[in-house]
Amino acid sequence: MAINTEEESGNLLLWILVWSELAAFGALTGAFIIAFALNPDAFAAARQHLQPQLAGLNTLILLASGWQAAVAASHHTALPGKRRALVLAGLLGFAFVGVKLHEYSTEIAFASDPAYGAFFELYFLLTGFHLLHVVFVAVLLFLVAVFPKNENITLVTTLWHVIDLVWIVIFPIIYLV
């Protein structure tokens, strides 16, 4: 039985990337949780300036985008359907970006207020880092739609699901706790 070393090395690289992303977001989320525990009043006051409705909308947008990524990754989807699903996933990713930038435009005024402690520093760091990942992987979704090799579809949709997962974890921590 022949072993496909190129596929195995690609899988290894994918999982190294996935776990490094989860570790980076885990560290940032952990810092947010610790800062919240040390400054609960400042964090509660700062949260009054957030827009959880927009964050909830963004959660639905990312879930819909993740669904399209799953359609693209399915072995039952023909190539034109894979391309369409990748493009839709990317477009929904950019819809997330648009909503998030609108949200930022109303929150940035409070970022320098010392009464809120480290909340907005960590909020913008954590959500901004996530936003950069959304932009980057959304661009990759478009590129893979143009050049749809199965291993590239697997790579980009797995990364997209990791970005979805990260948002599903940080959304309640930032907006609902």
Solvent accessible surface area in square Angstrom, and as a share of the most:
residue,aa,sasa,rsa
1,M,234,1.04
2,A,100,0.78
3,I,113,0.58
4,N,88,0.45
5,T,98,0.57
6,E,139,0.62
7,E,102,0.46
8,E,95,0.43
9,S,66,0.42
10,G,36,0.34
11,N,66,0.34
12,L,114,0.57
13,L,116,0.58
14,L,9,0.04
15,W,128,0.45
16,I,101,0.51
17,L,63,0.31
18,V,5,0.03
19,W,165,0.58
20,S,57,0.37
21,E,28,0.13
22,L,48,0.24
23,A,69,0.53
24,A,39,0.31
25,F,4,0.02
26,G,41,0.39
27,A,70,0.54
28,L,35,0.17
29,T,12,0.07
30,G,26,0.25
31,A,41,0.32
32,F,1,0.00
33,I,80,0.41
34,I,112,0.57
35,A,13,0.10
36,F,52,0.22
37,A,71,0.55
38,L,134,0.67
39,N,56,0.29
40,P,68,0.43
41,D,121,0.62
42,A,22,0.17
43,F,0,0.00
44,A,52,0.40
45,A,44,0.34
46,A,0,0.00
47,R,30,0.11
48,Q,144,0.64
49,H,53,0.24
50,L,14,0.07
51,Q,45,0.20
52,P,55,0.35
53,Q,139,0.62
54,L,36,0.18
55,A,0,0.00
56,G,21,0.21
57,L,81,0.40
58,N,0,0.00
59,T,19,0.11
60,L,118,0.59
61,I,22,0.11
62,L,3,0.01
63,L,82,0.41
64,A,38,0.30
65,S,0,0.00
66,G,7,0.07
67,W,162,0.57
68,Q,19,0.08
69,A,0,0.00
70,A,47,0.36
71,V,47,0.27
72,A,0,0.00
73,A,40,0.31
74,S,35,0.23
75,H,178,0.79
76,H,177,0.79
77,T,26,0.15
78,A,71,0.55
79,L,81,0.40
80,P,90,0.56
81,G,12,0.11
82,K,22,0.09
83,R,97,0.35
84,R,150,0.55
85,A,2,0.02
86,L,0,0.00
87,V,57,0.32
88,L,73,0.36
89,A,0,0.00
90,G,0,0.00
91,L,97,0.48
92,L,48,0.24
93,G,0,0.00
94,F,71,0.30
95,A,42,0.33
96,F,1,0.00
97,V,17,0.09
98,G,41,0.39
99,V,27,0.16
100,K,1,0.00
101,L,95,0.47
102,H,103,0.46
103,E,0,0.00
104,Y,31,0.12
105,S,72,0.47
106,T,58,0.34
107,E,0,0.00
108,I,106,0.54
109,A,81,0.63
110,F,64,0.27
111,A,33,0.26
112,S,101,0.65
113,D,56,0.29
114,P,122,0.77
115,A,70,0.54
116,Y,26,0.10
117,G,41,0.39
118,A,31,0.24
119,F,0,0.00
120,F,3,0.01
121,E,123,0.55
122,L,29,0.14
123,Y,0,0.00
124,F,42,0.17
125,L,97,0.48
126,L,2,0.01
127,T,1,0.00
128,G,17,0.16
129,F,66,0.27
130,H,0,0.00
131,L,16,0.08
132,L,124,0.61
133,H,27,0.12
134,V,0,0.00
135,V,51,0.29
136,F,125,0.52
137,V,5,0.03
138,A,0,0.00
139,V,64,0.37
140,L,41,0.20
141,L,0,0.00
142,F,57,0.24
143,L,90,0.45
144,V,16,0.09
145,A,6,0.04
146,V,89,0.51
147,F,136,0.57
148,P,26,0.16
149,K,117,0.50
150,N,105,0.54
151,E,99,0.44
152,N,48,0.25
153,I,4,0.02
154,T,66,0.38
155,L,60,0.30
156,V,1,0.01
157,T,3,0.02
158,T,29,0.17
159,L,12,0.06
160,W,0,0.00
161,H,72,0.32
162,V,10,0.06
163,I,3,0.02
164,D,10,0.05
165,L,88,0.44
166,V,6,0.04
167,W,1,0.00
168,I,76,0.39
169,V,70,0.40
170,I,1,0.01
171,F,31,0.13
172,P,46,0.29
173,I,32,0.16
174,I,0,0.00
175,Y,17,0.06
176,L,112,0.56
177,V,101,0.58
